[in-house]
């Protein structure tokens, strides 16, 4: 098995992050992991994959985009995006989310991506632990996540697991809070 390492997303790892995203056509139709950085209503109409790439690069250079990158040698193979609610204000099923929310978390985990050649090898769990370690180094606090709440035994195509599964978060010590949307939930950890 490979020796994986975790590095934070930043100007020094941008090229490796960009290479991973580019190998997968900008990820999810050219999102470049920008969806949660701005409210849907604030997104410019007609924004292209190249616009998203430039936007993400600017956020990274300004220190407003964070992720734990998983490396296999020099090759970035996965990430877990995290940030404060100010950095990641967009939440799917927002109205339902806010109705059940007492106060915002200190950090959100909003997006995972694993290179198709590395899926089902435990790499998402490494990315999650890497994000938790980076959050702890930044001062820690309440961390919230919004995973797929898949019934036991039901298979979900890994392509659609941008927020991974509830069971992965349970294994990492997160507690279930409430449902959010049809197939997701809110989980948290101190």
C-alpha positions in Angstrom: 0.0 0.0 0.0 1.2 3.5 -0.8 2.4 5.9 1.9 -0.1 8.7 1.8 0.6 12.2 3.2 -1.7 15.1 3.9 -0.8 18.7 3.0 -3.0 21.8 3.3 -4.3 23.5 0.2 -2.4 26.7 -0.3 -0.3 28.6 -2.9 2.4 26.0 -2.5 0.1 23.1 -3.3 -2.2 24.8 -5.8 -0.5 23.2 -8.9 -1.1 19.7 -7.5 -4.7 20.5 -6.6 -5.3 22.0 -10.0 -3.8 19.0 -11.7 -6.2 16.7 -9.8 -9.2 18.8 -10.7 -8.1 19.1 -14.3 -7.6 15.3 -14.6 -11.4 15.1 -13.8 -12.6 17.9 -16.1 -12.7 20.5 -13.3 -14.8 18.1 -11.1 -18.6 17.9 -11.2 -19.0 19.7 -14.5 -16.3 22.3 -13.9 -17.1 23.3 -10.4 -13.5 23.4 -9.2 -14.9 22.9 -5.7 -16.4 26.4 -5.6 -20.1 25.7 -5.2 -20.1 26.2 -1.4 -18.0 29.5 -1.5 -20.9 31.7 -2.7 -24.7 31.6 -2.3 -26.5 30.3 -5.4 -28.2 33.7 -5.9 -24.8 35.5 -5.9 -23.2 33.2 -8.5 -22.6 35.1 -11.8 -24.8 33.8 -14.6 -22.8 31.9 -17.3 -19.8 31.2 -15.1 -17.5 28.7 -16.9 -15.2 26.1 -15.6 -12.3 28.4 -16.3 -14.0 31.2 -14.3 -14.5 28.7 -11.4 -10.8 27.7 -11.7 -9.7 31.3 -11.5 -12.1 32.0 -8.6 -10.8 29.1 -6.7 -7.2 30.1 -7.3 -7.9 33.6 -6.1 -9.6 32.3 -2.9 -6.6 30.0 -2.3 -4.1 32.8 -2.8 -6.1 35.0 -0.4 -6.2 32.3 2.3 -10.0 31.9 2.0 -10.2 28.4 0.6 -9.0 25.4 2.7 -8.7 21.7 2.1 -6.8 18.7 3.3 -5.1 17.3 0.2 -4.1 13.6 0.2 -0.9 12.8 -1.7 0.4 9.5 -3.1 4.0 10.5 -3.4 4.0 13.8 -5.3 0.5 13.2 -6.8 -2.6 14.8 -5.2 -5.3 12.1 -5.2 -8.1 13.5 -3.0 -9.3 16.4 -0.9 -11.6 17.3 1.9 -12.7 21.0 1.7 -13.3 22.8 5.0 -13.8 26.3 6.2 -15.7 28.7 8.4 -19.3 29.5 7.6 -18.1 32.9 6.3 -15.8 31.1 3.8 -18.4 28.5 2.9 -21.8 30.1 3.2 -23.7 28.1 0.6 -25.5 25.1 2.0 -27.8 22.8 0.0 -31.4 22.6 1.5 -30.6 26.0 3.3 -34.1 26.7 4.5 -34.4 23.3 6.1 -30.9 23.6 7.5 -31.6 26.9 9.1 -34.9 25.8 10.6 -33.1 23.2 12.7 -30.0 25.3 13.5 -29.3 26.9 16.9 -26.0 28.4 16.0 -23.5 28.1 13.2 -20.5 25.8 13.6 -17.0 27.0 13.8 -16.1 24.9 10.7 -17.9 23.2 7.9 -16.8 20.2 5.8 -18.6 20.7 2.5 -16.9 18.7 -0.2 -14.8 15.6 -0.9 -13.2 14.5 -4.0 -11.2 11.3 -4.7 -9.4 10.5 -7.9 -11.3 7.7 -9.7 -8.2 5.4 -9.5 -8.1 5.8 -5.7 -11.8 5.3 -4.8 -12.8 2.6 -2.3 -9.4 2.5 -0.8 -9.9 4.5 2.4 -8.6 7.7 0.9 -11.7 9.7 1.8 -11.2 8.7 5.5 -7.6 10.0 5.3 -8.8 13.3 3.8 -11.4 13.7 6.6 -8.8 13.0 9.3 -6.4 15.4 7.6 -9.1 18.1 7.6 -9.8 17.5 11.3 -6.1 17.7 12.1 -5.8 21.0 10.2 -8.8 22.4 11.9 -7.4 21.5 15.3 -4.1 23.2 14.4 -6.2 26.3 13.5 -7.9 26.4 17.0 -10.6 23.7 16.5 -14.2 24.0 17.6 -17.5 22.6 16.4 -17.1 20.9 13.0 -20.2 20.3 11.0 -20.7 18.0 8.0 -23.5 17.2 5.6 -23.0 13.6 4.4 -25.1 11.3 2.3 -27.5 9.4 4.6 -27.6 6.1 2.8 -29.6 3.3 4.2 -27.6 0.2 5.2 -26.8 -2.0 2.3 -27.8 0.6 -0.4 -25.1 1.3 -2.9 -24.4 4.8 -4.2 -22.2 5.6 -7.1 -19.0 7.1 -5.8 -19.2 9.9 -8.4 -22.2 11.4 -6.5 -20.7 11.3 -3.0 -19.4 14.8 -2.9 -20.1 14.8 0.9 -19.3 11.1 1.5 -21.4 8.9 3.7 -22.9 9.1 7.2 -21.0 5.9 8.2 -17.6 7.5 7.4 -18.4 10.4 9.7 -19.7 8.0 12.4 -16.4 6.1 12.3 -14.6 9.5 12.8 -16.6 10.2 15.9 -19.3 12.6 14.5 -22.8 12.6 16.0 -26.0 12.6 14.0 -27.9 15.8 14.5 -30.8 15.9 12.0 -31.9 15.1 8.4 -31.2 17.7 5.7 -32.9 17.3 2.4 -34.0 14.0 1.1 -30.8 12.0 1.3 -28.4 14.0 3.5 -28.0 14.8 7.2 -26.3 17.2 9.5 -23.5 15.7 11.7 -21.1 17.4 14.1 -18.1 16.9 16.3 -16.3 19.0 18.8 
